[in-house]
Amino acid sequence: MCNSPSTTIVPFQSLPSCAADCSGLYDANGACVPPVNPSSDPDSWETCFCAYQELQPFYTTTKGVCDTSCSEDPQALGSIRQWFTSLCNPKSTTRTLSTHTGTASQTSIESEPGRATNSNSSSSSGDDHVNDTINKGLSRGAVGGILAGAIAGALVFGLFLWLIFHYRRMALEERRKVERELNRYEKPELDASSTRAKRPTQLYELSAEPEIQEMGNGSMKPAELQE
């Protein structure tokens, strides 16, 4: 059985007994705590531990880490893997990979459990994401501006057409009104002229043949005078 380091990440006492003989757990624990890892921050120890290369199979399977020490107890392998994933799955932040011989040698960002990319790739990916977000925002803004401009243009054009038809209708109504006024004043004048033209004829007809009656002395006088 291996001796436990003075500072531990792995709770060997609460894990199945075969975990104490798992070299992968001991190697990762020893590489990520003092004195190998000079950091005094426990969070950095766990980050280093979860990114340790020999433990990466635990993200997807029970095999590949403690197979030799726990070969007779498959259930123990499941318990160890469950503890590992409960510790490391929430930690999708920056982690430090450590070697057996020295301090942290590479900084990585884990995008998926068990998979890490170097800092340059992560930074590039972050920049690409920001640029993509900006480009999408600009594209949406451009489309929104075009739509707003098209709607405003349609409204202005519709208003222009309405004004044209409105003023044409007003002009037509005004013209009809003037025509009605003219017709109203022209008809009485025609009636009056026709009446004036007929009056002399009627008077002439009334006075053309007056009724004449014979007087007693043999002379004649009009009937109006006789009365």
KADA-V499296 format. One record per residue. N is the residue number from 1. NEAR is the number of other C-alpha atoms within 10 Angstrom. Layout:
N/NEAR, N/NEAR
//
This chain:
1/10, 2/9, 3/8, 4/13, 5/13, 6/9, 7/13, 8/17, 9/18, 10/22, 11/11, 12/17, 13/9, 14/9, 15/15, 16/17, 17/14, 18/20, 19/24, 20/21, 21/17, 22/18, 23/17, 24/18, 25/22, 26/20, 27/16, 28/26, 29/24, 30/23, 31/23, 32/33, 33/25, 34/17, 35/14, 36/17, 37/20, 38/13, 39/15, 40/11, 41/10, 42/14, 43/12, 44/17, 45/24, 46/23, 47/20, 48/25, 49/30, 50/30, 51/28, 52/23, 53/17, 54/17, 55/20, 56/18, 57/16, 58/24, 59/18, 60/11, 61/12, 62/19, 63/15, 64/13, 65/21, 66/24, 67/16, 68/13, 69/16, 70/20, 71/13, 72/11, 73/12, 74/12, 75/13, 76/19, 77/24, 78/16, 79/14, 80/23, 81/22, 82/15, 83/14, 84/18, 85/16, 86/10, 87/16, 88/19, 89/14, 90/9, 91/18, 92/16, 93/11, 94/18, 95/24, 96/22, 97/22, 98/23, 99/17, 100/12, 101/8, 102/13, 103/19, 104/19, 105/9, 106/13, 107/19, 108/20, 109/21, 110/19, 111/13, 112/11, 113/19, 114/18, 115/14, 116/21, 117/15, 118/12, 119/14, 120/12, 121/13, 122/18, 123/13, 124/11, 125/12, 126/12, 127/12, 128/12, 129/12, 130/12, 131/12, 132/12, 133/12, 134/12, 135/12, 136/12, 137/12, 138/12, 139/12, 140/12, 141/12, 142/12, 143/12, 144/12, 145/12, 146/12, 147/12, 148/12, 149/12, 150/12, 151/12, 152/12, 153/12, 154/12, 155/12, 156/12, 157/12, 158/11, 159/11, 160/12, 161/11, 162/12, 163/12, 164/11, 165/11, 166/12, 167/11, 168/12, 169/12, 170/12, 171/12, 172/12, 173/12, 174/12, 175/12, 176/12, 177/12, 178/12, 179/11, 180/11, 181/11, 182/11, 183/11, 184/11, 185/10, 186/10, 187/10, 188/11, 189/11, 190/11, 191/11, 192/11, 193/10, 194/11, 195/11, 196/11, 197/11, 198/11, 199/11, 200/11, 201/11, 202/11, 203/10, 204/10, 205/11, 206/10, 207/10, 208/9, 209/8, 210/12, 211/10, 212/13, 213/14, 214/12, 215/11, 216/7, 217/6, 218/7, 219/8, 220/12, 221/14, 222/13, 223/12, 224/10, 225/8, 226/11, 227/5
//
